[in-house]
Amino acid sequence: MSSFADETAGDVLVKDITLNLPQVGVGLPESLMAQNARARQVISRVSREELEDRLLQLHEENLLHKQHTQKQEDKIKRWELKQTTPYCYVQLRVNTGCGS
């Protein structure tokens, strides 16, 4: 067990997953298991506040990407509507001013 702990370590129950690694890693190449172990070591060196900041930043980026995706889907729907609307109907509507 590592000697590094943050100020809330006594408050939170933590399951030690290192004992279960051989069961989880069944069928995985050794390189992936080693990479996963290195990633856990790197994360354990980062402070809790920094991890929380990164989580919030990723969450905000995810929301922005979702909003952008929604806008693009709306544009695609409008474009599809334009493509399926008969040209003569559009011209009639524009010439008569019915769309106002």
C-alpha positions as CSV (number, residue, x, y, z in Angstrom):
1,M,0.0,0.0,0.0
2,S,1.4,3.4,-0.9
3,S,2.3,6.0,1.8
4,F,0.8,8.8,-0.3
5,A,-2.7,9.8,0.7
6,D,-4.7,13.0,0.5
7,E,-6.6,14.7,3.3
8,T,-9.8,12.8,2.6
9,A,-8.3,9.3,2.4
10,G,-9.6,8.5,5.9
11,D,-13.1,9.4,4.9
12,V,-13.5,7.3,1.8
13,L,-13.6,3.5,1.5
14,V,-11.4,2.3,-1.3
15,K,-11.3,-1.2,-2.8
16,D,-7.9,-2.5,-3.6
17,I,-8.1,-3.7,-7.1
18,T,-4.5,-4.7,-7.4
19,L,-5.3,-8.1,-6.0
20,N,-7.8,-8.7,-8.8
21,L,-5.5,-7.8,-11.7
22,P,-4.8,-11.3,-12.9
23,Q,-8.5,-12.1,-13.1
24,V,-9.2,-8.8,-14.9
25,G,-6.3,-9.2,-17.2
26,V,-7.2,-12.7,-18.5
27,G,-6.8,-12.7,-22.3
28,L,-5.0,-9.3,-22.4
29,P,-1.5,-9.0,-23.7
30,E,1.2,-8.3,-21.2
31,S,2.0,-4.9,-22.9
32,L,-1.6,-3.7,-22.1
33,M,-1.4,-4.9,-18.6
34,A,1.9,-3.1,-18.1
35,Q,0.5,0.1,-19.7
36,N,-2.5,0.0,-17.4
37,A,-0.2,-0.5,-14.4
38,R,1.9,2.5,-15.5
39,A,-1.3,4.6,-15.9
40,R,-2.4,3.8,-12.4
41,Q,1.0,4.8,-11.0
42,V,0.9,8.1,-12.8
43,I,-2.7,8.9,-11.6
44,S,-1.7,8.0,-8.0
45,R,1.0,10.8,-8.2
46,V,-1.5,13.5,-9.1
47,S,-3.3,15.4,-6.4
48,R,-7.0,14.9,-5.9
49,E,-7.7,18.6,-6.7
50,E,-5.9,18.3,-10.0
51,L,-7.8,15.1,-10.9
52,E,-11.1,16.8,-10.0
53,D,-10.2,19.8,-12.2
54,R,-9.3,17.5,-15.1
55,L,-12.7,15.7,-14.7
56,L,-14.6,19.0,-14.7
57,Q,-12.7,20.2,-17.7
58,L,-13.4,17.0,-19.6
59,H,-17.1,17.2,-18.6
60,E,-17.4,20.7,-19.9
61,E,-15.6,19.7,-23.2
62,N,-18.0,16.8,-23.5
63,L,-21.0,19.1,-23.1
64,L,-19.6,21.5,-25.8
65,H,-19.1,18.6,-28.1
66,K,-22.7,17.4,-27.5
67,Q,-24.0,20.9,-28.2
68,H,-22.0,21.1,-31.4
69,T,-23.2,17.7,-32.5
70,Q,-26.8,18.8,-31.9
71,K,-26.4,21.9,-34.0
72,Q,-24.9,19.9,-36.8
73,E,-27.7,17.4,-36.6
74,D,-30.2,20.2,-36.8
75,K,-28.5,21.6,-39.9
76,I,-28.6,18.2,-41.5
77,K,-32.3,17.9,-40.8
78,R,-32.9,21.3,-42.3
79,W,-30.8,20.4,-45.3
80,E,-32.7,17.1,-45.8
81,L,-36.0,19.0,-45.6
82,K,-34.8,21.4,-48.3
83,Q,-33.8,18.5,-50.4
84,T,-37.1,16.7,-50.0
85,T,-39.3,19.8,-50.5
86,P,-40.4,20.2,-54.1
87,Y,-38.7,23.1,-55.9
88,C,-42.0,24.5,-57.3
89,Y,-43.5,24.6,-53.9
90,V,-40.6,26.6,-52.6
91,Q,-40.8,29.0,-55.5
92,L,-44.5,29.5,-55.1
93,R,-44.1,30.2,-51.4
94,V,-41.3,32.7,-52.0
95,N,-43.2,34.5,-54.9
96,T,-46.5,34.9,-53.1
97,G,-45.1,35.9,-49.7
98,C,-46.9,33.2,-47.9
99,G,-44.0,32.4,-45.7
100,S,-43.9,35.7,-43.9
